[in-house]
Amino acid sequence: MPDRNGIIFRESSEADDHIVGELLVRLFDYQNSRLMPDVVTTEDRRRDLRNQQAKRSVATVLVGLIDKMIVGTVTLYPPGADGNEAWRRDAVDLRYLAIHQRFIGQGLSAAFLDEVRRRAVAADAPAICLHIRRGAAGLSRLYQRHGFVRDQRGDIDLRPVIFLEGYVLELNQ
């Protein structure tokens, strides 16, 4: 059933791996070059973004479709799963949210975040955790508009390479 934006959500399949991987690489490159020009996507990072099979083996990779076209993706790691970087053991970890460039600014991120919340609540998760690269002010504002709050307990400091800021959305309030 389509949501208010006409998006149909479903779990990604092996047939989607190439499209989803390339969507992630293109979006991360585009957003970094536009908003954080000092950030360079390494080949290791591109390989990780493209490795959808590994993600699907431990997490739920969702795709959103409009008129049968994949317009975005997000990955949800359940509590305790390999790759879950949540600092709360009982929390779902939201990662790899990406919207096709043609649809940026049309409210699709909100639709994806609503779907993430719906699935986390259905799984009885008390919270959703995520990380944002320090300096990504637009992403921070997006998530805060949807109820996420900054939580320094979730920070990952891998400087000089990267500093990730933790955010959490409490679902049991």
Buried (B, 14 or more C-beta within 10 A) or exposed (E): EEBEBEBBBEEBEEEBBEBBBEBBBBBBBEBBEEEBEEBEBEEEBBEBBBBBEEBBEBBBBBBBBBEEEBBBBBBBBBBEBEEBBBBBEEBBBBBBBBBBEEBBEBEBBBBBBBBBBEBBBEEEBBBBBBBBBBEBEEBBEBBEEBBBEBBEEBBEEEEEEEBBBBBBBBBEE
